[in-house]
Amino acid sequence: MPGRTSDQAPAAPAAGAALAAVTAGLTAVLGGDRVVTDHARRRTYECDGLAAYRVVPGVVVLARDAADVAATVRACAAHGVPFVARGSGTGLSGGALPHSEGVLVVMSQMRDIREIDADAQRAVVDPGVINLQLTAATSPDGHYFAPDPSSQSVCSIGGNVAENSGGAHCLKYGFTTNHVTGLDLVTPAGEQVEIGGKAPDPPGYDLLGALVGSEGTLGVVTSATVRLTRLPQEVRTLLAAFRTIDDAGAATSAIIAAGVIPAAIEMMDALSIEAAEEAVHCGYPDGAGAVLVVELDGHSADVAGEFDDVVRLCEASGAFEVRVAADDAERALIWKGRKSAFAAVGRISPDYIVQDGVIPRTALPQVLRRITELGDAAGVRVANVFHAGDGNLHPLVLFDGSQDGAVERAEGVAGGILDLCLEHGGSITGEHGVGADKAKHMPRMFTADDLAVMQAVRCAFDPETLANPGKIFPTPRLCGERPGRRQGEHPLSEAGVAEVF
Amino acid sequence: MRDGSADGGRAGDAPAGKATVDLDRLASALTGQDPAGELTRPGPGDAVDGVPALAVARPASVAGVSAVLAEATSQGLATVARGAGTALDWAAPPERADLILDVTGLGRLVEHGAGDLVAVAEAGLPVVELLETVGRVGQELVADLPPRRLGGGATVGGALATGVSGPRRLQRGALRDLVLGATVVLADGTVASSGGKVVKNVAGYDLAKLMTGSYGTLGVIVRAAFRLHPVRPARRWVVATGPLPDVAGRAREVVASQLAPAAVEIDRPAWSREAGVAVLLEGQEAAVVPRAREAAALTGGEIRTVPPAWWGVLPDDDGAGAVPSAGADRTVLAKATATLTGVGGLLAAARAAEDTRGAGVAVRGSAAGVLYVAIGGRDPAAVAGVVRELRAVAPSPRDGTVTVLRAPRDVREAVDAWGPVGGLDLMRAVKRRLDPGRNLAPGRFVGGI
């Protein structure tokens, strides 16, 4: 996709001076090797996984520990300089997009698993720890870290916390927010605060609930205490092939209605199957208009009984072929097709947009038909790969950026899909976050009052709005305002006196 | 309500002096937006943990809640929201409760998306009614309210405001993990929603979690969406008793096993050197039976098709789940959290505290580390001592906390009800932003919020 440049206004000279002061101060405290000012090196961080937005950070700090983070944020607070925290940079919504006149705090060097307390089923980790590394480290004790975004082999747990990441298995096991029991936070004022720990239910407001998924706008997490989940006794995976998406959707509904909560139910349509076949030769059944990947896990006795039900329900809904993975190798092959689908569409289309929207599961057939119609009307192909169990769609809108107007048509379809999600009572993002990319869509999902109250919470943590500004909120206001009914534009903005991040 | 300012009849000990209320304006604000809404003078039962009210508003719509709150706040009144009142004496008593906002007029089940396993309910809907409706199609809200609260008509809003959790939180989480979205009305009347009605959603802040367990100090919850679960077809309980360390160890073994128990509950009656453990297994009949056998082998327990009498019952209850025990008003109820490995220490400390403080200490709750403690005895100093000794079990608040939920006034004065609270300054800042005039349940929450 062609790059877009920052729409941030050119910095006022005062902003440049403030950043220079922060840079000088931090260089003195942290040392020159931790404070990156070289333009070429700063450019390394100009975008996260959503390369459509690029901003070269004003300065980059490579944090080693919480003290480094606190020193950095304190310096920013003292000079009114914005800061953005970044983990592995795998986010897909521009949530870690840097600020041109701000500090990018890179957390990827804070990557120690500080403690694995298997008996208490907890781990204490640095924010830069890679998701899958934690699972690898806890598996010998019979545990794993349940939230498993598709990027789990590279994404950081700090990023998972910021984005409240999910994954294929969160239908049964929940999202990051259900697996965090404690966080160490550096507040936007630069104070270090400990919230919760290994024990559940810390007293007071559920700050953990507010922080997880707040996309770095409430502070920087420097340590996370997370729940470890017992490895299931048995895992069984099947691939069911259907002639149509409607049949596969009916099977999904039938499985849920039967009282079975699979560990995962994933769906792919014909176009994404075609792409996956071309890329990884996963050998999915010929002639399938849709496939379901269903995984059950748990105690062997449960899995056996539920598995029979799932097979029967798939067949009753029109599955013409059901394949059961006999071993780990076959299971891996079934998942390979699913997990490679995003990358695979690159083989059948020069460019694509990955959309992320949610609908109530029962609306799946209807919404998928409308997506096809939207694509047809715009002359754009859409491949669908998604978490069917919880209605989280990932339409891949395919286009060729070298053709005139193709980008606009594709973006139109991608935006239209979000409108469809909202029409059906869904959400504009199920797991990628709002970030910089979807801030403009927030007013379609929330009223001005809804957003004002969220903003009031943000201001409680960050009265100067220095933490990851420009994300989530479409038109954030100064924190001096009272929450409540919004009456016109903020007087300072209106008078042209102040620009709000 | 027609005329005049009510005299309320309570001592004018509010910090800003005795509140006066313009009932006419309150009434017209309410009924102007909500013709079915009612404003009445308080009756004998209209008090919040001993703090009497000057008026009771019972709106029948969200617009009514918004209008009456905006007016009450503009008059400088302190408002306390009330559902069925089954936990109105939990958390600290408010400094003032000029207006009780009774939400039972908002009692509709707004939506039940059976195919999506989602229910949207107004705050005043009794949880038991929600359970009945969704139960007709084999679904449930796995919130496991204590039977006395459920039977007392505990509402959806009250369950959220008090942050309910029960036995099955082990596998399905607490209510905060099941709430998908909420609509709240702030003190100034602003109506705001967050979240939504789909299971997967990361758009904006999760304010529903922030409101859950906030005892009405940030806003009045008027509506919420919940994730439901299918009712599992078969259940078995495996029940064992034994010496305290033994029971804690066995409970932890079951949690650590691959049996995927729905709940592992512990019960230690006051003054007892023994405790009980009960494991709940849910699933298909053919699977539950062998799993129950394994759990019985692991715990040395026996398999039952019904729960023990104490299942899910708070320890300050008499066990029957319907009527509070005699003298219950003198019983202190606390919530104690621990790590999985810390639960045994908590049981031992409860036993030890009985000897040193001379007060019975009953402990009951989830082996996941969320337990409820009933402390008997009439001596505030003894109760405070018990609380201190229970707190001392955890090396730090990260490893466990003890908060007093319910206590007579003299005990509250003798004890630090909340204990250390991490992030208290941030909590105060959130309160200042959402309720700058402290008009909602002032003083009820941590740090005097």
Interface residues (C-beta under 8 A of the other chain):
Chain A: D117 D119 A120 Q121 R122 G142 E163 N164 G166 C170 L171 G174 F175 T177 N178 G182 L185 T187 E191 V193 E194 I195 G196 G197 K198 A199 P200 D201 P202 P203 G204 Y205 D206 L207 L208 G209 A210 V212 G213 S214 T225 R230 L231 P232 Q233 S253 I256 A257 A258 G259 V260 I261 G298 H299 A301 D302 A304 G305 E306 V358 I359 P360 R361 T362 H387 D390 G391 N392 G425 G426 S427 I428 T429 G430 E431 H432 G433 V434 K438 M442 M445 F446 T447 D449 D450 L451 A452 V453 M454 A456 V457 R458 C459 A460 F461 I472 R482 P483 G484 R485
Chain B: G113 G115 D116 L117 V118 G138 G163 S165 G173 A174 R176 D177 V184 L186 D188 G189 T190 V191 A192 S193 S194 G196 K197 V198 V199 K200 N201 V202 A203 G204 Y205 D206 L207 A208 K209 L210 T212 G213 S214 L218 H229 P230 V231 R232 P233 R252 V255 A256 S257 Q258 L259 A260 G283 Q284 A286 A287 V288 P290 R291 K335 T337 A338 T339 L340 T341 G342 A368 G369 V370 A394 S396 P397 R398 D399 G400 T401 T403 W418 G419 V421 G422 G423 L424 D425 L426 M427 A429 V430 R432 R433 L434 P436 F445 V446 G447
